[in-house]
Amino acid sequence: MASLPPERREQIEAHKAQCLDRYRQALDLASRIYLQRRDKGKGWRMWAERELAANPELEQEARAKLNRLMKE
């Protein structure tokens, strides 16, 4: 990476920052759903699906994290 031009390094760093931010947002969404599921009662799964669908760019990653949390 040190041999790349400064513009290319900046692009790579910006992309890494965007990916990390999206990952953190997905973790936050999954954690929020997981923590609130008991408060929502029997309808929590429908509520969770609506929450996930409202964030399509995070849905796949958040769903994977939520599934991992549910297995613990």
MODELLER restraints for C-alpha pairs under 7 A, 6 or more apart:
rsr = mdl.restraints
at = mdl.atoms
rsr.add(forms.Gaussian(group=physical.xy_distance, feature=features.Distance(at['CA:1:A'], at['CA:9:A']), mean=6.95, stdev=0.5))
rsr.add(forms.Gaussian(group=physical.xy_distance, feature=features.Distance(at['CA:22:A'], at['CA:58:A']), mean=6.97, stdev=0.5))
rsr.add(forms.Gaussian(group=physical.xy_distance, feature=features.Distance(at['CA:26:A'], at['CA:58:A']), mean=5.23, stdev=0.5))
rsr.add(forms.Gaussian(group=physical.xy_distance, feature=features.Distance(at['CA:26:A'], at['CA:61:A']), mean=5.88, stdev=0.5))
rsr.add(forms.Gaussian(group=physical.xy_distance, feature=features.Distance(at['CA:26:A'], at['CA:62:A']), mean=4.56, stdev=0.5))
rsr.add(forms.Gaussian(group=physical.xy_distance, feature=features.Distance(at['CA:27:A'], at['CA:62:A']), mean=5.96, stdev=0.5))
rsr.add(forms.Gaussian(group=physical.xy_distance, feature=features.Distance(at['CA:27:A'], at['CA:65:A']), mean=6.65, stdev=0.5))
rsr.add(forms.Gaussian(group=physical.xy_distance, feature=features.Distance(at['CA:29:A'], at['CA:62:A']), mean=6.27, stdev=0.5))
rsr.add(forms.Gaussian(group=physical.xy_distance, feature=features.Distance(at['CA:30:A'], at['CA:62:A']), mean=4.98, stdev=0.5))
rsr.add(forms.Gaussian(group=physical.xy_distance, feature=features.Distance(at['CA:30:A'], at['CA:63:A']), mean=6.81, stdev=0.5))
rsr.add(forms.Gaussian(group=physical.xy_distance, feature=features.Distance(at['CA:30:A'], at['CA:65:A']), mean=6.08, stdev=0.5))
rsr.add(forms.Gaussian(group=physical.xy_distance, feature=features.Distance(at['CA:30:A'], at['CA:66:A']), mean=5.01, stdev=0.5))
rsr.add(forms.Gaussian(group=physical.xy_distance, feature=features.Distance(at['CA:33:A'], at['CA:48:A']), mean=6.22, stdev=0.5))
rsr.add(forms.Gaussian(group=physical.xy_distance, feature=features.Distance(at['CA:34:A'], at['CA:66:A']), mean=6.66, stdev=0.5))
rsr.add(forms.Gaussian(group=physical.xy_distance, feature=features.Distance(at['CA:37:A'], at['CA:44:A']), mean=5.36, stdev=0.5))
rsr.add(forms.Gaussian(group=physical.xy_distance, feature=features.Distance(at['CA:52:A'], at['CA:59:A']), mean=5.14, stdev=0.5))
rsr.add(forms.Gaussian(group=physical.xy_distance, feature=features.Distance(at['CA:53:A'], at['CA:59:A']), mean=6.55, stdev=0.5))
